[in-house]
Amino acid sequence: RDTECVLLVSLDAKGQMIGEKKLSDGSVRMSLISPRQIFLEALHAKAVNIILLHNHPSGDPAPSRYDIELTKNLYKLGEMMDILLLDHIIIGDNSYSSMKELGYLT
């Protein structure tokens, strides 16, 4: 894709996908998304767990400072709301970065 796209995958308590929703189509450099919008969609889907995905049109899946900050905030908010953020995955050219694997979900 030529622009950033953000997807939310909603899961039930058994980890089964119960929905997916495109939250944003952004620009070449960024896609604006708010925690409020993410959790409204998760609540609407009756999600117990969520996974956030987005792409980097540059092809480099390394997380930006904003990606890391957003992930940490979503994880904390999810804990308070009993909607666990299982991962935030950034997709690049034939590769990805997993915030869980990088240790940002703690």
C-alpha positions as a Markdown table, in Angstrom:
| # | Residue | x | y | z |
|---|---|---|---|---|
| 1 | Arg | 0.0 | 0.0 | 0.0 |
| 2 | Asp | 1.1 | 3.6 | -0.7 |
| 3 | Thr | -0.5 | 4.9 | 2.6 |
| 4 | Glu | -0.6 | 3.7 | 6.2 |
| 5 | Cys | -3.7 | 1.6 | 7.0 |
| 6 | Val | -4.6 | 0.6 | 10.6 |
| 7 | Leu | -6.6 | -2.6 | 11.3 |
| 8 | Leu | -8.1 | -3.9 | 14.6 |
| 9 | Val | -8.6 | -7.6 | 15.0 |
| 10 | Ser | -11.1 | -8.5 | 17.8 |
| 11 | Leu | -10.8 | -11.8 | 19.6 |
| 12 | Asp | -13.0 | -13.7 | 22.1 |
| 13 | Ala | -11.8 | -15.2 | 25.3 |
| 14 | Lys | -10.6 | -18.4 | 23.5 |
| 15 | Gly | -8.6 | -16.3 | 21.0 |
| 16 | Gln | -11.0 | -16.8 | 18.2 |
| 17 | Met | -11.4 | -13.9 | 15.8 |
| 18 | Ile | -14.8 | -12.3 | 16.1 |
| 19 | Gly | -14.2 | -9.3 | 13.9 |
| 20 | Glu | -11.8 | -7.1 | 12.0 |
| 21 | Lys | -12.2 | -3.4 | 11.3 |
| 22 | Lys | -10.2 | -1.0 | 9.2 |
| 23 | Leu | -9.8 | 2.0 | 11.6 |
| 24 | Ser | -7.9 | 4.4 | 9.4 |
| 25 | Asp | -6.4 | 5.1 | 6.0 |
| 26 | Gly | -3.6 | 7.6 | 6.5 |
| 27 | Ser | -0.9 | 9.3 | 4.5 |
| 28 | Val | 2.4 | 8.1 | 3.3 |
| 29 | Arg | 4.0 | 8.9 | 6.7 |
| 30 | Met | 1.3 | 8.3 | 9.3 |
| 31 | Ser | -2.1 | 7.3 | 10.2 |
| 32 | Leu | -3.9 | 9.1 | 13.0 |
| 33 | Ile | -5.7 | 6.8 | 15.4 |
| 34 | Ser | -6.9 | 7.4 | 18.9 |
| 35 | Pro | -7.1 | 4.9 | 21.8 |
| 36 | Arg | -10.7 | 6.0 | 22.2 |
| 37 | Gln | -11.6 | 4.9 | 18.7 |
| 38 | Ile | -9.8 | 1.6 | 19.1 |
| 39 | Phe | -11.6 | 0.7 | 22.4 |
| 40 | Leu | -15.0 | 1.9 | 21.1 |
| 41 | Glu | -14.6 | -0.6 | 18.3 |
| 42 | Ala | -13.4 | -3.4 | 20.6 |
| 43 | Leu | -16.3 | -2.8 | 22.9 |
| 44 | His | -18.7 | -2.8 | 20.0 |
| 45 | Ala | -17.3 | -6.2 | 18.9 |
| 46 | Lys | -17.5 | -7.5 | 22.5 |
| 47 | Ala | -13.8 | -8.3 | 22.3 |
| 48 | Val | -11.9 | -9.8 | 25.2 |
| 49 | Asn | -8.5 | -9.4 | 23.4 |
| 50 | Ile | -7.3 | -7.3 | 20.5 |
| 51 | Ile | -4.5 | -7.1 | 18.0 |
| 52 | Leu | -3.6 | -3.9 | 16.2 |
| 53 | Leu | -1.9 | -4.0 | 12.8 |
| 54 | His | -0.6 | -1.3 | 10.5 |
| 55 | Asn | 1.8 | -1.0 | 7.6 |
| 56 | His | 4.7 | 1.2 | 6.9 |
| 57 | Pro | 4.7 | 2.3 | 3.2 |
| 58 | Ser | 8.4 | 2.9 | 3.4 |
| 59 | Gly | 8.8 | -0.9 | 3.8 |
| 60 | Asp | 10.8 | -0.6 | 7.0 |
| 61 | Pro | 8.7 | -2.3 | 9.8 |
| 62 | Ala | 10.7 | -0.8 | 12.6 |
| 63 | Pro | 8.4 | 0.9 | 15.1 |
| 64 | Ser | 8.5 | 4.7 | 15.3 |
| 65 | Arg | 8.6 | 6.5 | 18.7 |
| 66 | Tyr | 4.8 | 7.2 | 18.2 |
| 67 | Asp | 4.1 | 3.5 | 17.5 |
| 68 | Ile | 5.9 | 2.5 | 20.8 |
| 69 | Glu | 4.2 | 5.2 | 22.8 |
| 70 | Leu | 0.7 | 4.3 | 21.4 |
| 71 | Thr | 1.3 | 0.6 | 22.1 |
| 72 | Lys | 2.3 | 1.2 | 25.7 |
| 73 | Asn | -0.7 | 3.4 | 26.3 |
| 74 | Leu | -3.1 | 0.9 | 24.7 |
| 75 | Tyr | -1.7 | -1.9 | 26.8 |
| 76 | Lys | -2.3 | 0.0 | 30.0 |
| 77 | Leu | -5.7 | 1.1 | 29.0 |
| 78 | Gly | -6.6 | -2.4 | 27.9 |
| 79 | Glu | -5.6 | -3.7 | 31.3 |
| 80 | Met | -7.9 | -1.3 | 33.0 |
| 81 | Met | -10.8 | -2.2 | 30.7 |
| 82 | Asp | -10.2 | -6.0 | 30.7 |
| 83 | Ile | -9.5 | -5.9 | 26.9 |
| 84 | Leu | -6.0 | -7.1 | 26.5 |
| 85 | Leu | -3.8 | -5.9 | 23.7 |
| 86 | Leu | -2.1 | -9.1 | 22.6 |
| 87 | Asp | 0.2 | -7.5 | 20.0 |
| 88 | His | 0.7 | -4.5 | 17.7 |
| 89 | Ile | 2.2 | -5.7 | 14.5 |
| 90 | Ile | 3.8 | -3.4 | 11.9 |
| 91 | Ile | 4.1 | -4.8 | 8.4 |
| 92 | Gly | 6.8 | -3.7 | 5.9 |
| 93 | Asp | 8.2 | -5.2 | 2.7 |
| 94 | Asn | 8.1 | -9.0 | 3.3 |
| 95 | Ser | 8.9 | -8.5 | 7.1 |
| 96 | Tyr | 7.2 | -7.3 | 10.2 |
| 97 | Ser | 7.8 | -6.0 | 13.8 |
| 98 | Ser | 5.9 | -7.4 | 16.7 |
| 99 | Met | 5.6 | -5.1 | 19.7 |
| 100 | Lys | 5.1 | -8.3 | 21.8 |
| 101 | Glu | 8.4 | -9.8 | 20.6 |
| 102 | Leu | 10.2 | -6.5 | 21.1 |
| 103 | Gly | 9.1 | -6.4 | 24.7 |
| 104 | Tyr | 6.8 | -3.4 | 24.6 |
| 105 | Leu | 3.7 | -5.1 | 26.0 |
| 106 | Thr | 4.5 | -5.1 | 29.7 |
